[in-house]
């Protein structure tokens, strides 16, 4: 239970970083822009 706040903070940070990627960065890393958009819009408490 004590790890939950850390997990949520990590998810929030990762999703914030995903939302800042440019289309070029997504192409360079092989990420699907639709998948990135969906993932970055998820609330931090949802896996």
Secondary structure, DSSP 8 states (H G I E B T S, - for coil): -TTHHHHHHHHHHHHHHHHT--HHHHHHHT--HHHHHHHHHS-TT--
